[in-house]
Structure formats: C-alpha cells, structure tokens
Amino acid sequence: MAIIGGGLSGLSTAAKLHRLDSSIEMVLFESGHRVGGVIHSEQVGEFLIDHGADMFSTKPSAALDFCRELGLEDQLIEPKPTRRGARIVRNGRLLPIPEGFVLMRATQLWPMLVTPLLSLKGKLRFLLERWIAPAKSEQDESVSSFVQRRMGQEVLDRIVAPLSAGIYTADVTKLSMQTTMQAIASMETKYGSLARATAVRRRKGEDSVERGSTGARYGQFRAFQGGMIELIDGIAQSLPEQAIKLNGRVESIRPMGDHWILTESGTNHEFDHIVLAVPPKAALHLLQNVAPKASAELGLIESASTAIVVLAVSAEDIQRPVETFGFVVPLSEKRRILAGSFASHKFSGRSPDDHVLIRVFIGGAMQADLLDKPDEELIKIAREELSDLIGLTGDPVVTRVVRWDDAMPQYHVGHGDRVRIIDEEIAKIPGLSFISNALHGVGIAPVIKQADQVALEIVSSLNESGGSSNGESIG
Ligand SMILES: Cc1cc2nc3c(=O)[nH]c(=O)nc-3n(C[C@H](O)[C@H](O)[C@H](O)COP(=O)(O)OP(=O)(O)OC[C@H]3O[C@@H](n4cnc5c(N)ncnc54)[C@H](O)[C@@H]3O)c2cc1C
C-alpha cells in the first residue's frame, strides 16, 4: 500500500489503516523534509508558535476520538475561559460581535438591535428576515447571495463576510452555502427563516451554547499543550517503523494489470493500492492520465494563499489592549490585513505573561497581490495596521512570516456537484483512493472523519481481494 502525501490527510489515513489491520504493509511518500503539511509548530525561546492550524473542532467528534485512540487526550487543552470572543473592525475601531451571533445567525435579538456595527437602516433590514420568503429552489448559492437576500447588505459586509473570511479566506460572492454553511441553509428550507428556526431551537433549549458565544463556540475547540505539532508527532509515532519516506516526491502513478506503478525520484515501485492524499494541484497532475474527468474537476477547485505574520510583543507596547481572542477586518475598511489572532489570549503556554503573541493574517482570496511583497514588507504592514488598531508601539521580540501558498481550497458554488463527480470517478478505479481537504471539509475534524471512512473502505476491499503487498522497487 502506498500513501502519497504526509499531511494530516495521508498521515491519519495511514494510522487508521494500521489500527484496522496491522498486517498491511505501507509506505507513505512525503515530498518535503518533514511530515504534517500545513500543520507545524515552532518553539522560539519562550514563545510557542503554531504555523498553521492552532485548534480543532470537537464537532464532528472524529478528531477528538482520534486523539483518544492515539493516547493524546492528556495533551489537549481548551481555549482559556477568559477573553473568549472576537471583535470586528468598523471605522478603525474594534467593536464586539453582538453576543449570540455565531457565524451567520443571531441567536439573541437585543445585541443585534444595540450593536454599533450596524446602522438603523441595517438593523431594520435585519429585522425583516423573518418575513423574507425562503428560496424557491434548494440549489446552491453563494454566502453573499444568501445573506444579502435574508439579512441585507450591512449584515453581510460588516459581520458575516469578515467572519467567513476569517475561516475560509474566501470571496463570499463565490463561497458555497451548501458545502460551507449547510446547517444554516437547511434552517431556511425547514423553518422558512433563520428567525423562526432560532425561535424553535430556543424553545427546545438547543441554542444555549450559541446564545452565550460571540463569533464562534470556543468551548467546542481543543488545542495541544505543545502546539498542533503534537498531533502530527502522535500520528507519525503510531505508524509502523520505516513507513514514512521523506523527500519522496511522487512523480506519476499508472495502473499495470491489478497493480500500480508509482514513480518516485526516477525509481519505479509496485503497489496493490494507492491512497492519494495531496493537495488538488498535485492530485490533478497525478490523476491526469488515470482519471481524466476527476483531474479536470480538480482543476476547477481554486485554492487561496495566505501569509501569517507572527509578532511576539511586550504587553506594555499595546496602548489599547483588546480583551478578546482576536479580530476580523471587513474589506470595506480598506486595510491590508484579514484578521489578527492573539494566540496567547487563546491558549496557555504560548508566551510569558508579560508578552502577547499575535498572528496577523494577510492575503487570502481577496488580497492575494499583497503576498507578492517580501517578508520584511509584510512585517511592516502588520506592525502599521496593529499600530493603528490596537496602538502597538516598540519593536517585537520575535517575528516570523509563514507563507501558505495555495493551501486553502475554496468551496465555491457548485462544489458539492464537483466533489460528487470526483468521488464517483475515483470509485470506478480499483485500488485507488483519494482523500483531501479540498473535498469534504477543510478543517482538521472533517479531514480525520474522511480518513476514517477511506481506511474502512480500503480494508473491506482488501478483505474481499485477499491482502496487500508492499512496494517493491522495480527499477
Ligand atoms: C493557515 C492555515 C490555518 C488553518 N487553521 C486551521 C484551524 O485552526 N483548525 C482547523 O481545523 N483547520 C485549520 N486549517 C486546515 C487544516 O490544517 C488543513 O485542512 C489540513 O491540515 C490539510 O491537510 P492535508 O493533508 O489535506 O493537506 P496538506 O497539509 O497540504 O498536506 C499535503 C502533503 O502532501 C505533500 N505532497 C504534495 N505533493 C506531493 C507529491 N507529489 N509526492 C509526495 N508528497 C506530496 C505535501 O508536501 C504535503 O505535506 C488551516 C489551514 C491553513 C493553511
């Protein structure tokens, strides 16, 4: 069995396979010099810096369950109980997200009526939501079209768009409701409006967590004491010895009889099963001759890039401290950053108490051109924007620029249909599986859930066909 790609998708599929059947011989090819893909953490003196993801959701429970299986539960921490919530920039000021507003639904009315984020006109338009007829068809539509239609332009521009951009670094005029906000879309279908859905949920006591949250339900997230790298290390350690081949870029795969020939660094290897776990661009290349239709569909999935400027600063250098986990910036503010996250407010062990560790997000789908700038320029931009927004002065004690090129797959309108075609095409090819964060969810939890399913399918197909063989070098 060959697994191509040593990010979370490939690693977790390998670990699940090994747990299900320890007799499966496997080689995981990773083109880089380390596993983990976009997940990595770095300790710099007293600062613990997550380079990519810094927490995962316990819903679905797949990631939490996996941590338990791996014996990593002891290392998990919850976000700190204080300062939970986020702010939104409006006219240069950091204003609280109305209490009870989670993603794109207000679970409390009063905070929406008094929030300075919206004008009187914007609030009146928001109140009309319960009387707006539901969409006639259940066809996919963009997040912006849904929110504009139901709650008006102001709620979209000033609250929902920056919050969604904070998660997907996306263009909300293209972001798919059906594949990113399915639960909200179906509330409209089932209850006719979000206001009615909220009233029903409140009666049933279903919104108790949401009503006390702002922006996200932080209680449902977990991080690692030693950073997200602990997840990667834990998974890698659970694999059979010698299973991981670093600096092993796979150049091509092709079927030969009931086997596969995999070419890596000019050498051919033979395998009975291949799990493809690489990002869309790499996958479409490897699938070009094997599954042309799936490859063509993958070519239509765009990916956005981002840079995270990490600044460790003295708490005394922040003239207007912000008592939340972070803030997001609407496009209309015409700033050069997407969001700021106070890592040391969120989790313990990220910095000494008299310092603050800040991660500033730049680029994304809407400001990609900023990423052409050199690192020093990005640091300058982050410092200038923070100076304006929170009164940052002085010099940071640590700076880092982490660039993630094409790392955030964009689930645009029609994504669900595209993924259905890709899944169907791959399913037709014996001995080939494909897992990616570009298919069934971008977060750590949905990726691990997908790994569960892929591993189960492989093991049942191997049981039917009678075993697995390791890669033999065939020159
Ligand atoms: C900046 C950022 C922040 C995020 N924050 C969060 C968060 O807070 N919470 C959350 O739940 N999720 C978060 N995510 C999402 C989550 O981290 C990713 O969806 C997930 O880690 C993706 O894993 P993957 O294995 O699918 O892809 P990748 O991590 O991209 O791994 C793919 C691997 O394949 C390798 N590869 C590529 N081509 C080849 C080849 N030809 N041969 C061999 N190997 C190859 C690459 O080197 C790479 O290691 C974040 C993502 C980013 C980018």
PDBQT file of the ligand as one rigid body, heavy atoms in Angstrom, charges set to zero:
ROOT
HETATM    1  C1  LIG A 501      -3.030  28.803   7.564  1.00  0.00    +0.000 C 
HETATM    2  C2  LIG A 501      -3.986  27.676   7.887  1.00  0.00    +0.000 A 
HETATM    3  C3  LIG A 501      -4.660  27.679   9.099  1.00  0.00    +0.000 A 
HETATM    4  C4  LIG A 501      -5.535  26.638   9.414  1.00  0.00    +0.000 A 
HETATM    5  N1  LIG A 501      -6.165  26.649  10.620  1.00  0.00    +0.000 NA
HETATM    6  C5  LIG A 501      -6.965  25.620  10.961  1.00  0.00    +0.000 A 
HETATM    7  C6  LIG A 501      -7.518  25.548  12.277  1.00  0.00    +0.000 A 
HETATM    8  O1  LIG A 501      -7.249  26.391  13.144  1.00  0.00    +0.000 OA
HETATM    9  N2  LIG A 501      -8.330  24.483  12.570  1.00  0.00    +0.000 N 
HETATM   10  C7  LIG A 501      -8.623  23.501  11.650  1.00  0.00    +0.000 A 
HETATM   11  O2  LIG A 501      -9.380  22.573  11.963  1.00  0.00    +0.000 OA
HETATM   12  N3  LIG A 501      -8.071  23.536  10.410  1.00  0.00    +0.000 NA
HETATM   13  C8  LIG A 501      -7.247  24.554  10.051  1.00  0.00    +0.000 A 
HETATM   14  N4  LIG A 501      -6.656  24.568   8.822  1.00  0.00    +0.000 N 
HETATM   15  C9  LIG A 501      -6.956  23.476   7.872  1.00  0.00    +0.000 C 
HETATM   16  C10 LIG A 501      -6.161  22.177   8.112  1.00  0.00    +0.000 C 
HETATM   17  O3  LIG A 501      -4.947  22.436   8.763  1.00  0.00    +0.000 OA
HETATM   18  C11 LIG A 501      -5.914  21.514   6.759  1.00  0.00    +0.000 C 
HETATM   19  O4  LIG A 501      -7.128  21.329   6.060  1.00  0.00    +0.000 OA
HETATM   20  C12 LIG A 501      -5.238  20.148   6.830  1.00  0.00    +0.000 C 
HETATM   21  O5  LIG A 501      -4.137  20.179   7.695  1.00  0.00    +0.000 OA
HETATM   22  C13 LIG A 501      -4.834  19.742   5.406  1.00  0.00    +0.000 C 
HETATM   23  O6  LIG A 501      -4.145  18.522   5.408  1.00  0.00    +0.000 OA
HETATM   24  P1  LIG A 501      -3.852  17.758   4.040  1.00  0.00    +0.000 P 
HETATM   25  O7  LIG A 501      -3.060  16.563   4.363  1.00  0.00    +0.000 OA
HETATM   26  O8  LIG A 501      -5.121  17.549   3.285  1.00  0.00    +0.000 OA
HETATM   27  O9  LIG A 501      -3.008  18.778   3.150  1.00  0.00    +0.000 OA
HETATM   28  P2  LIG A 501      -1.505  19.289   3.348  1.00  0.00    +0.000 P 
HETATM   29  O10 LIG A 501      -1.250  19.673   4.737  1.00  0.00    +0.000 OA
HETATM   30  O11 LIG A 501      -1.305  20.311   2.282  1.00  0.00    +0.000 OA
HETATM   31  O12 LIG A 501      -0.608  18.017   3.044  1.00  0.00    +0.000 OA
HETATM   32  C14 LIG A 501      -0.349  17.534   1.760  1.00  0.00    +0.000 C 
HETATM   33  C15 LIG A 501       1.058  16.924   1.775  1.00  0.00    +0.000 C 
HETATM   34  O13 LIG A 501       1.307  16.319   0.509  1.00  0.00    +0.000 OA
HETATM   35  C16 LIG A 501       2.673  16.531   0.185  1.00  0.00    +0.000 C 
HETATM   36  N5  LIG A 501       2.821  16.371  -1.269  1.00  0.00    +0.000 N 
HETATM   37  C17 LIG A 501       2.358  17.196  -2.250  1.00  0.00    +0.000 A 
HETATM   38  N6  LIG A 501       2.676  16.687  -3.453  1.00  0.00    +0.000 NA
HETATM   39  C18 LIG A 501       3.342  15.512  -3.236  1.00  0.00    +0.000 A 
HETATM   40  C19 LIG A 501       3.910  14.518  -4.101  1.00  0.00    +0.000 A 
HETATM   41  N7  LIG A 501       3.854  14.633  -5.418  1.00  0.00    +0.000 N 
HETATM   42  N8  LIG A 501       4.514  13.447  -3.531  1.00  0.00    +0.000 NA
HETATM   43  C20 LIG A 501       4.574  13.301  -2.180  1.00  0.00    +0.000 A 
HETATM   44  N9  LIG A 501       4.049  14.232  -1.309  1.00  0.00    +0.000 NA
HETATM   45  C21 LIG A 501       3.436  15.305  -1.848  1.00  0.00    +0.000 A 
HETATM   46  C22 LIG A 501       2.935  17.949   0.683  1.00  0.00    +0.000 C 
HETATM   47  O14 LIG A 501       4.317  18.182   0.857  1.00  0.00    +0.000 OA
HETATM   48  C23 LIG A 501       2.159  17.956   1.988  1.00  0.00    +0.000 C 
HETATM   49  O15 LIG A 501       2.953  17.577   3.098  1.00  0.00    +0.000 OA
HETATM   50  C24 LIG A 501      -5.759  25.588   8.476  1.00  0.00    +0.000 A 
HETATM   51  C25 LIG A 501      -5.078  25.590   7.254  1.00  0.00    +0.000 A 
HETATM   52  C26 LIG A 501      -4.191  26.614   6.951  1.00  0.00    +0.000 A 
HETATM   53  C27 LIG A 501      -3.448  26.593   5.642  1.00  0.00    +0.000 C 
ENDROOT
TORSDOF 0
